[in-house]
Amino acid sequence: MQPIAPAQPEVSATTSKVEQLRLERYKKYHPPTFSRLATDDAQGFLEECHRILRTMGVTEMSEVSFTTFQLRGAAYQWWRAYELSSPDEPVSLTWTQFSNMFLIEYVPQSLRDSRHVEFE
């Protein structure tokens, strides 16, 4: 007799039905994923996710939640480590806090500096 695999908990067990419906709608826009591969564009990933979420009128706290849902592989492990080590609930991060933390982790300082100069 094969052992029965435990049921997987729902990803959004603590979210409301409205948030679950928004997440389904968000996924229909085919947001990018990010896995920390060398070919992944961290800045582009954030910008595209943010553009979709703003268009949908999603709240700032949900922006972080929906964007982290798109993380894969090593990037997801980085986020999971943050969640486990954070004394505050990770969902309390603002978009600005999350995006700054993400860019520091995944965009080299030299590239951030050059984009800053380009912006000026």
Legacy VTK file of the C-alpha trace (Angstrom):
# vtk DataFile Version 3.0
C-alpha trace
ASCII
DATASET POLYDATA
POINTS 120 float
0.000 0.000 0.000
1.421 3.372 -1.015
1.586 6.084 1.632
-0.902 8.864 1.159
0.714 12.201 0.511
-0.390 14.917 2.919
-2.712 17.487 1.460
-0.944 20.633 0.336
-2.065 23.703 2.271
-3.680 26.424 0.217
-1.229 29.140 -0.772
-3.723 31.827 0.085
-5.332 30.296 3.172
-5.213 33.605 5.016
-6.384 35.747 2.135
-9.941 36.739 1.488
-12.021 35.484 -1.416
-11.677 38.940 -2.993
-7.871 38.687 -2.874
-7.998 35.184 -4.323
-10.106 36.470 -7.224
-7.661 39.344 -7.755
-4.774 36.886 -7.825
-6.560 34.820 -10.465
-7.152 37.983 -12.507
-3.496 38.990 -12.064
-2.321 35.620 -13.368
-4.424 36.149 -16.527
-2.115 39.072 -17.405
0.769 36.563 -17.527
3.060 38.436 -15.133
6.734 37.562 -15.452
8.483 35.204 -13.090
11.880 35.742 -11.546
14.238 32.976 -10.493
17.606 34.733 -10.092
19.074 33.269 -13.262
21.675 35.367 -15.023
19.234 35.941 -17.884
16.548 37.308 -15.558
16.072 41.075 -15.546
15.321 42.024 -11.927
14.462 45.640 -12.709
12.238 44.624 -15.622
10.515 41.996 -13.489
9.598 44.558 -10.826
8.483 47.165 -13.336
6.243 44.750 -15.252
4.636 43.316 -12.105
4.068 46.809 -10.734
2.578 48.041 -14.021
0.062 45.179 -14.094
-0.862 45.619 -10.444
-1.323 49.396 -10.723
-3.507 48.890 -13.787
-5.631 46.453 -11.796
-5.914 48.890 -8.880
-4.368 46.417 -6.433
-3.478 47.793 -2.990
0.135 48.317 -1.997
0.267 45.405 0.455
-1.190 43.039 -2.142
1.365 44.278 -4.688
4.110 42.730 -2.561
2.165 39.521 -2.036
1.280 39.093 -5.705
4.817 39.907 -6.857
6.442 37.446 -4.452
4.005 34.820 -5.765
5.925 35.116 -9.053
9.316 34.302 -7.515
10.818 30.929 -8.408
13.824 28.855 -7.386
16.595 30.709 -5.581
14.623 33.966 -5.616
11.730 32.267 -3.831
14.175 30.796 -1.304
15.561 34.299 -0.664
12.030 35.566 -0.020
11.147 32.570 2.163
14.276 33.140 4.267
13.204 36.765 4.723
9.700 35.688 5.769
11.056 33.222 8.307
13.566 35.675 9.785
11.361 38.746 9.823
9.961 39.759 13.211
7.168 41.627 11.418
4.730 40.044 9.059
6.226 40.244 5.548
2.900 41.397 4.144
3.400 44.615 6.094
6.143 45.680 3.677
5.245 48.570 1.418
5.965 48.315 -2.303
8.843 50.778 -1.912
10.404 48.771 0.922
10.067 45.496 -0.961
11.344 46.847 -4.280
14.361 48.481 -2.599
15.177 45.243 -0.781
14.725 43.234 -4.001
16.896 45.556 -6.094
19.682 45.575 -3.505
19.654 41.778 -3.602
19.434 41.283 -7.380
20.792 44.344 -9.168
24.525 45.053 -8.815
25.397 48.427 -7.274
27.266 49.473 -10.431
24.139 48.953 -12.550
21.965 50.805 -10.032
24.458 53.693 -10.055
24.504 53.864 -13.854
20.704 53.870 -13.991
20.620 56.608 -11.353
22.986 58.745 -13.431
20.948 57.967 -16.559
17.778 59.078 -14.755
19.353 62.390 -13.725
LINES 1 121
120 0 1 2 3 4 5 6 7 8 9 10 11 12 13 14 15 16 17 18 19 20 21 22 23 24 25 26 27 28 29 30 31 32 33 34 35 36 37 38 39 40 41 42 43 44 45 46 47 48 49 50 51 52 53 54 55 56 57 58 59 60 61 62 63 64 65 66 67 68 69 70 71 72 73 74 75 76 77 78 79 80 81 82 83 84 85 86 87 88 89 90 91 92 93 94 95 96 97 98 99 100 101 102 103 104 105 106 107 108 109 110 111 112 113 114 115 116 117 118 119
